[in-house]
Amino acid sequence: MILPAFALSLSPLATITRMMRASVLEALQQDYVLTERALGLPERLILFKYVFKNAFISTLTVIGLYFGWLLSGSVLVETIFDWPGIGLYATTSIISLDFQPIMGVTLIIGVTFMLVNLTVDLLYGLFDPRIRYT
């Protein structure tokens, strides 16, 4: 189970980490961080309450997009590692030309991706109040 999980998560993990780092570095250079430091707030409070919250908004978009990539990548990884799941089920259905399971898997993956994107859009309002009121 470790090798399939590692194969699926390696590329998204690197991209998400790089995106979060770039967002944090950009947020640290904003004027509100300088103001909070001038007010004498502890560095840990500044990072966790203000900087990470503002930096996570753009990273959340990337996480939502990579979820679709992981759904499609699971088909390949489950087939290669012969791991039972929806990806292997889709592959065996395609090979045997069984159209109802192919349509069912496509529908499940599409609805799941749509719900994840809806969740990401709703989480934007949680992290940024400006989005909540527009």
C-alpha positions in Angstrom: 0.0 0.0 0.0 2.9 2.3 0.6 4.2 2.2 -3.0 0.9 3.0 -4.7 0.3 5.9 -2.3 3.8 7.2 -2.8 3.4 7.0 -6.6 0.1 8.9 -6.5 1.2 11.6 -4.0 4.7 12.4 -5.1 4.0 15.0 -7.8 1.1 16.7 -6.1 2.9 16.9 -2.8 5.9 18.7 -4.5 3.7 21.1 -6.3 1.5 21.9 -3.3 4.5 22.4 -1.1 6.1 24.7 -3.6 2.9 26.7 -4.0 2.4 27.1 -0.3 6.0 28.2 0.2 5.7 30.8 -2.5 2.4 32.0 -1.1 3.9 32.3 2.4 6.9 34.2 1.2 4.7 36.6 -0.7 2.4 37.0 2.4 5.3 37.7 4.7 6.2 40.8 2.6 2.8 42.4 2.9 2.3 45.5 5.0 -0.1 43.9 7.5 2.7 41.5 8.6 5.0 44.4 9.2 2.2 46.1 11.2 1.6 43.0 13.3 5.4 42.7 14.0 5.5 46.4 15.0 2.6 45.8 17.4 4.7 43.2 19.1 2.6 40.1 18.3 4.5 36.8 18.7 5.9 35.5 15.4 4.1 32.2 15.9 0.7 34.0 16.1 1.5 36.1 13.1 2.4 33.0 11.0 -0.4 30.7 12.0 -3.3 33.2 12.4 -2.6 35.7 9.6 0.1 34.5 7.1 -0.9 30.8 6.7 -4.6 31.7 6.4 -3.9 34.2 3.6 -1.3 32.0 1.9 -3.5 28.9 1.9 -6.2 30.4 -0.4 -4.1 30.0 -3.6 -2.9 26.6 -2.4 -6.4 25.5 -1.9 -7.1 26.0 -5.6 -4.2 23.8 -6.5 -5.3 21.1 -4.1 -8.8 21.1 -5.7 -7.3 20.8 -9.2 -4.9 18.0 -8.2 -7.8 16.0 -6.8 -9.0 15.4 -10.3 -5.5 14.5 -11.3 -5.4 12.0 -8.5 -8.7 10.5 -9.6 -7.4 9.9 -13.1 -4.0 8.8 -11.8 -5.6 6.2 -9.6 -6.8 4.3 -12.7 -3.2 3.9 -13.9 -1.7 3.2 -10.4 -4.4 0.7 -9.5 -3.9 -1.1 -12.8 -0.1 -1.3 -12.5 -0.1 -2.4 -8.8 -3.2 -4.6 -9.3 -4.8 -2.8 -6.3 -8.6 -3.3 -6.2 -10.5 -0.1 -6.5 -12.5 2.0 -8.9 -9.6 2.5 -11.2 -9.0 -1.2 -11.7 -12.7 -1.8 -12.0 -12.8 0.9 -14.8 -9.8 -0.7 -16.6 -11.3 -4.2 -16.5 -14.7 -2.8 -17.7 -12.9 -1.0 -20.6 -11.0 -4.2 -21.6 -14.2 -6.3 -21.6 -16.2 -3.6 -23.3 -18.8 -3.4 -20.6 -20.4 0.0 -21.1 -22.6 0.3 -18.1 -19.8 0.1 -15.6 -17.7 2.5 -17.7 -20.5 5.0 -17.6 -21.0 4.4 -13.9 -17.4 5.0 -13.1 -17.3 8.1 -15.3 -20.4 9.4 -13.5 -19.0 8.7 -10.0 -15.6 10.3 -10.8 -17.3 13.3 -12.4 -19.7 13.9 -9.5 -16.9 13.4 -7.0 -14.7 16.0 -8.8 -17.6 18.4 -8.9 -18.3 18.0 -5.2 -14.7 18.5 -4.3 -14.6 21.7 -6.4 -17.8 22.9 -4.7 -16.2 22.2 -1.3 -13.1 24.2 -2.4 -15.2 27.1 -3.5 -17.1 27.1 -0.2 -13.8 26.9 1.8 -12.7 30.1 0.0 -15.3 32.0 2.1 -14.0 30.4 5.3 -10.4 31.6 4.6 -11.2 35.0 3.0 -14.1 37.1 4.4 -14.0 39.3 1.3 -15.2 36.4 -0.9 -17.9 35.5 1.6 -19.8 38.7 1.1 -19.5 39.1 -2.7 
